[in-house]
Amino acid sequence: MQSSLPIRQIADDVCVAPQLTPEAMAELARLGFRSVVNNRPDFEHGPDQPTSAAIEAAAQAAGLEYRFLPVNGGYQSPEEIAAFARLLAELPKPMLAFCRSGARSTKLFLTAATQG
C-alpha cells in the first residue's frame, strides 16, 4: 500500500519513522501496522510537539497497541534497551517505532536485537 508517511523498514516486521501526529495513527492502521512505540519524550523540542496522551488516544481509536518509552536521543540506558526488547517480544507485529528523526528508534531496535 502507498503512504505519504515517512516510514522506513528496518526489519521484516519493524519500521521506524520521525515524529508522527495523532492523525497519522489511522493511516498506520490502514497500512496494516498493529502496534506503535513512541520513543520521544513529551515536549522534547517545545509545546508544538504532540503529546504521548494525544497520540495514544488516536492509536487506540484506530485499533493499534501503543506504548510510550521515551528515551534520550544521545544515550539509551541498558534498562531502556531491555524495555524496548520486551516490547519487541510482546507487541503484535508489524510494529512501528518513532522519535524525532527515527534514528534513536533504529538504534534501540538494533541494540535490543543484538542483545536478545
Beta strands, then each sheet from edge to edge (+ up, - down):
strand 1: 8-11
strand 2: 14-17
strand 3: 35-38
strand 4: 65-68
strand 5: 95-98
sheet 1: 1+ 2- 5- 3- 4-
end
